[in-house]
Amino acid sequence: MDFILNPFVTILTLLYSIFNQDMVLAIIVFTALIRLLTYPLTAQQMKSSKAMQVVQPELKKLQEKYKNDREKLAAEQMRLYRENGVNPVGGCLPLLIQFPILIALYQAVIHALAASPLSLIDLSGRLLIPGLGDVIPLENRWMGMNLSLPPDMTTGSIIAYALPVLVVITTWLQFKVTTPPMPPSEDGKPNAAASTQQTMGTVMPLMYGFFALSFSVGLSIYFIASNVIGIAQYVLMGKADFRNILPFGLGRTQTAAPALTTPTPTRRDISKGGSSTPPKDSAKPSGGGKPRR
């Protein structure tokens, strides 16, 4: 892991020296750079997830049809994937590649916020640029808090209370925006996948918020920055799905097909195409139909 961690620690320390020893700004910019570098993997994961969602209804039909024949089910599933150009592991591979990168990013923030003498020595040994160790120890005070320690609630600082709340909110928003709603079950039965998705969307943000109470302030800032940048990525790519966060199920009804109704002619239509009632025969001459001389 050091072959990924050491370059990350070096880049984060370099950004710290560039931005006038502002550790918070260095963490935000560093997170944005890593997000940009992993964008192709994110795009591939989104593409695979979308393709799997398209074939999901047909996949459920096959599972119901061949529920007692596993070999036939596997063959039909592969045929369905092949005909629709779907790679069943296409969404997992980018995630597996990103996982060690995200772990290294997380560890880089921890190492850069070194507080003890031993951790400072370890930090200086990880820097790959000569002379960069002159900025050690890094300034870890921000808004009256120590970035290397958990938020201290006893100080009464608004920021200390706000950080865990922002972690919960941004994690929830990113999950909702980047996760499209599951289609309803055709037979009216409860959708197990949708229930699992809803549970994850509730438990995961609360879990991260709980972790933010014991993690360092610098890591909370990293989580918030990562979530906000992730949401911005999806919005800029036009892939953000806001149906999950609309109240009262409005997002789910947006995709419903409109009812077919007979259009009622408007004044504009009447002015273009004539009156809505058949015109009277005004060309018929009066007085017996004889023309005047």
C-alpha positions as CSV (number, residue, x, y, z in Angstrom):
1,M,0.0,0.0,0.0
2,D,3.0,2.3,0.5
3,F,3.5,2.6,-3.3
4,I,0.1,4.4,-3.4
5,L,0.2,6.0,0.1
6,N,3.6,7.7,-0.2
7,P,2.8,9.6,-3.4
8,F,-0.5,10.7,-1.9
9,V,1.1,12.0,1.3
10,T,3.7,13.8,-0.8
11,I,1.0,15.5,-3.0
12,L,-1.1,16.5,0.0
13,T,2.0,18.0,1.8
14,L,3.0,19.8,-1.5
15,L,-0.5,21.3,-1.8
16,Y,-0.3,22.4,1.9
17,S,2.9,24.3,1.1
18,I,1.4,25.8,-2.1
19,F,-1.7,27.1,-0.5
20,N,0.1,29.1,2.2
21,Q,0.0,26.2,4.7
22,D,-3.8,26.0,4.7
23,M,-4.5,22.3,5.5
24,V,-8.2,22.5,5.0
25,L,-7.9,23.9,1.4
26,A,-5.1,21.3,0.7
27,I,-7.5,18.5,1.7
28,I,-10.3,19.8,-0.5
29,V,-8.1,20.3,-3.5
30,F,-6.5,17.0,-3.0
31,T,-9.8,15.2,-2.8
32,A,-11.0,17.0,-6.0
33,L,-7.8,15.9,-7.9
34,I,-8.3,12.2,-6.8
35,R,-11.9,12.4,-7.9
36,L,-10.8,13.7,-11.3
37,L,-8.2,11.0,-11.7
38,T,-10.8,8.3,-10.9
39,Y,-13.5,9.8,-13.2
40,P,-13.1,7.2,-16.0
41,L,-13.7,4.4,-13.4
42,T,-16.7,6.2,-12.0
43,A,-18.1,6.7,-15.5
44,Q,-17.6,3.0,-16.3
45,Q,-19.3,2.0,-13.1
46,M,-22.3,4.3,-13.9
47,K,-22.6,2.8,-17.4
48,S,-22.6,-0.7,-16.1
49,S,-25.1,0.0,-13.4
50,K,-27.5,1.7,-15.9
51,A,-27.2,-1.3,-18.3
52,M,-28.0,-3.7,-15.5
53,Q,-31.0,-1.6,-14.5
54,V,-32.4,-1.8,-18.1
55,V,-32.3,-5.6,-18.2
56,Q,-33.5,-6.1,-14.7
57,P,-37.2,-6.7,-15.6
58,E,-36.3,-9.4,-18.2
59,L,-33.8,-10.9,-15.7
60,K,-36.6,-11.2,-13.1
61,K,-38.8,-13.0,-15.6
62,L,-36.0,-15.5,-16.4
63,Q,-35.4,-16.1,-12.7
64,E,-39.1,-16.9,-12.2
65,K,-39.3,-19.0,-15.3
66,Y,-36.2,-21.1,-14.6
67,K,-36.2,-21.0,-10.8
68,N,-36.0,-24.9,-10.7
69,D,-33.3,-25.2,-13.4
70,R,-30.1,-23.4,-12.4
71,E,-28.1,-24.4,-15.5
72,K,-30.8,-23.2,-17.9
73,L,-31.2,-20.0,-15.9
74,A,-27.4,-19.3,-16.1
75,A,-27.4,-19.9,-19.8
76,E,-30.4,-17.6,-20.4
77,Q,-28.9,-14.9,-18.2
78,M,-25.6,-15.0,-20.2
79,R,-27.7,-14.8,-23.4
80,L,-29.6,-11.8,-22.1
81,Y,-26.3,-10.1,-21.1
82,R,-24.7,-10.8,-24.4
83,E,-27.7,-9.6,-26.5
84,N,-27.8,-6.3,-24.6
85,G,-24.0,-5.8,-24.3
86,V,-24.0,-6.0,-20.5
87,N,-21.0,-7.1,-18.5
88,P,-22.3,-8.5,-15.2
89,V,-19.0,-7.6,-13.5
90,G,-18.5,-4.3,-15.2
91,G,-19.7,-2.4,-12.3
92,C,-17.6,-4.3,-9.7
93,L,-14.2,-4.0,-11.4
94,P,-14.0,-0.1,-11.3
95,L,-15.1,-0.2,-7.7
96,L,-12.4,-2.8,-6.8
97,I,-9.8,-0.6,-8.5
98,Q,-11.1,2.6,-6.7
99,F,-11.1,0.9,-3.3
100,P,-7.4,0.9,-2.6
101,I,-7.1,4.4,-3.9
102,L,-9.8,5.7,-1.5
103,I,-8.1,3.8,1.4
104,A,-4.8,5.4,0.5
105,L,-6.5,8.8,0.3
106,Y,-8.0,8.3,3.7
107,Q,-4.6,7.2,5.1
108,A,-2.8,10.1,3.5
109,V,-5.0,12.6,5.4
110,I,-4.3,10.7,8.7
111,H,-0.5,10.7,8.1
112,A,-0.4,14.3,7.0
113,L,-2.1,15.3,10.3
114,A,0.6,13.7,12.3
115,A,0.6,14.9,15.9
116,S,3.0,12.6,17.9
117,P,6.8,12.7,17.5
118,L,6.8,9.1,16.0
119,S,4.1,10.0,13.4
120,L,6.1,13.1,12.5
121,I,9.2,11.0,11.8
122,D,7.1,8.6,9.8
123,L,5.6,11.5,7.8
124,S,9.0,12.9,6.9
125,G,10.1,9.4,5.7
126,R,7.2,9.2,3.3
127,L,7.8,12.4,1.4
128,L,9.3,11.8,-2.1
129,I,10.3,15.4,-2.9
130,P,13.6,16.6,-1.3
131,G,13.3,19.6,0.9
132,L,9.5,19.2,1.3
133,G,10.1,18.0,4.9
134,D,10.9,21.6,5.9
135,V,7.2,22.4,6.3
136,I,6.9,19.7,9.0
137,P,5.1,19.8,11.4
138,L,2.0,20.8,9.5
139,E,-0.3,23.4,10.9
140,N,-3.3,21.5,12.1
141,R,-5.3,24.2,13.8
142,W,-8.5,25.3,12.1
143,M,-11.4,27.4,13.4
144,G,-10.1,26.8,16.9
145,M,-10.1,23.0,16.5
146,N,-7.2,20.5,16.1
147,L,-7.6,18.8,12.7
148,S,-5.9,15.7,14.0
149,L,-8.3,15.2,16.8
150,P,-12.1,14.4,17.0
151,P,-14.4,17.4,17.3
152,D,-14.6,18.6,20.9
153,M,-18.2,19.0,21.8
154,T,-17.3,20.5,25.3
155,T,-16.1,23.7,23.8
156,G,-19.6,24.6,22.5
157,S,-18.2,25.4,19.1
158,I,-20.9,25.4,16.4
159,I,-18.4,23.9,13.9
160,A,-17.8,21.0,16.2
161,Y,-21.6,20.2,16.1
162,A,-22.0,21.1,12.4
163,L,-19.3,18.7,11.0
164,P,-21.0,15.4,11.9
165,V,-24.4,16.8,10.7
166,L,-22.8,17.9,7.4
167,V,-21.3,14.4,7.0
168,V,-24.7,12.8,7.5
169,I,-26.5,15.3,5.1
170,T,-23.9,15.1,2.3
171,T,-23.6,11.3,2.5
172,W,-27.4,11.0,2.3
173,L,-27.6,13.4,-0.6
174,Q,-24.8,11.7,-2.6
175,F,-26.5,8.3,-2.0
176,K,-29.9,9.6,-3.2
177,V,-28.6,11.5,-6.2
178,T,-26.3,8.8,-7.5
179,T,-28.7,5.8,-6.8
180,P,-31.7,5.7,-9.2
181,P,-35.0,4.5,-7.6
182,M,-35.7,0.8,-8.0
183,P,-38.7,0.1,-10.3
184,P,-41.8,-1.3,-8.6
185,S,-42.5,-5.0,-8.7
186,E,-44.9,-6.0,-11.5
187,D,-46.8,-8.5,-9.4
188,G,-47.4,-5.9,-6.6
189,K,-45.2,-7.8,-4.1
190,P,-42.7,-5.9,-1.9
191,N,-39.5,-5.3,-3.8
192,A,-36.7,-6.7,-1.6
193,A,-34.0,-4.8,-3.5
194,A,-35.8,-1.5,-3.1
195,S,-36.2,-2.2,0.7
196,T,-32.5,-3.0,1.0
197,Q,-31.6,0.2,-1.0
198,Q,-33.9,2.3,1.3
199,T,-32.3,0.8,4.4
200,M,-28.8,1.5,3.1
201,G,-29.8,5.1,2.3
202,T,-30.8,5.6,5.9
203,V,-28.2,3.5,7.8
204,M,-25.1,4.5,5.9
205,P,-25.3,8.3,6.4
206,L,-26.0,7.8,10.1
207,M,-23.1,5.4,10.4
208,Y,-20.7,7.9,8.8
209,G,-22.1,10.7,11.1
210,F,-21.4,8.5,14.1
211,F,-17.9,7.8,12.9
212,A,-17.4,11.6,12.5
213,L,-17.8,11.9,16.2
214,S,-14.7,9.8,16.8
215,F,-12.7,10.5,13.6
216,S,-10.4,13.5,13.3
217,V,-11.8,16.9,12.2
218,G,-9.6,16.6,9.1
219,L,-11.2,13.4,8.0
220,S,-14.7,14.8,8.5
221,I,-13.7,17.7,6.1
222,Y,-12.4,15.0,3.7
223,F,-15.8,13.1,3.8
224,I,-17.8,16.3,3.3
225,A,-15.6,17.5,0.4
226,S,-15.7,14.0,-1.2
227,N,-19.5,13.9,-1.0
228,V,-20.0,17.4,-2.4
229,I,-17.5,16.8,-5.3
230,G,-19.2,13.4,-6.0
231,I,-22.6,15.1,-6.3
232,A,-21.2,17.9,-8.5
233,Q,-19.6,15.2,-10.8
234,Y,-23.0,13.5,-11.3
235,V,-24.7,16.8,-11.9
236,L,-22.2,18.0,-14.5
237,M,-22.4,14.7,-16.3
238,G,-26.2,14.9,-16.4
239,K,-26.4,11.6,-14.5
240,A,-27.8,13.0,-11.2
241,D,-31.2,11.4,-10.3
242,F,-33.2,13.8,-8.1
243,R,-36.3,11.6,-8.0
244,N,-35.2,10.0,-4.8
245,I,-35.1,13.2,-2.8
246,L,-38.4,14.7,-4.1
247,P,-41.1,14.7,-1.4
248,F,-44.3,12.8,-1.4
249,G,-43.2,10.4,-4.1
250,L,-43.2,13.1,-6.8
251,G,-40.1,11.7,-8.3
252,R,-41.7,8.3,-8.8
253,T,-44.7,9.7,-10.6
254,Q,-42.7,11.8,-13.0
255,T,-41.9,8.8,-15.2
256,A,-45.5,7.6,-15.4
257,A,-47.0,7.7,-18.8
258,P,-49.6,10.5,-19.2
259,A,-53.2,9.5,-19.8
260,L,-54.5,9.8,-23.3
261,T,-57.2,12.4,-23.5
262,T,-59.0,14.0,-26.4
263,P,-57.7,17.5,-26.8
264,T,-60.1,20.3,-26.5
265,P,-59.8,23.0,-29.2
266,T,-58.5,26.3,-28.0
267,R,-59.1,29.8,-29.4
268,R,-55.7,29.6,-31.0
269,D,-56.6,26.4,-32.8
270,I,-60.0,27.9,-33.8
271,S,-58.3,31.0,-35.3
272,K,-55.9,28.8,-37.3
273,G,-58.3,26.1,-38.4
274,G,-61.6,28.0,-38.3
275,S,-64.6,27.6,-35.9
276,S,-65.1,24.4,-34.0
277,T,-68.6,24.2,-35.5
278,P,-69.2,23.7,-39.2
279,P,-69.5,27.1,-40.9
280,K,-72.8,28.2,-42.3
281,D,-73.3,28.2,-46.0
282,S,-73.0,32.0,-46.6
283,A,-72.3,31.7,-50.3
284,K,-75.9,30.7,-51.1
285,P,-77.6,33.8,-52.6
286,S,-80.9,35.1,-51.2
287,G,-84.0,35.9,-53.1
288,G,-84.5,32.6,-54.9
289,G,-81.0,32.2,-56.0
290,K,-81.2,34.4,-59.1
291,P,-78.2,36.7,-59.5
292,R,-78.7,40.4,-59.8
293,R,-78.1,42.1,-63.1
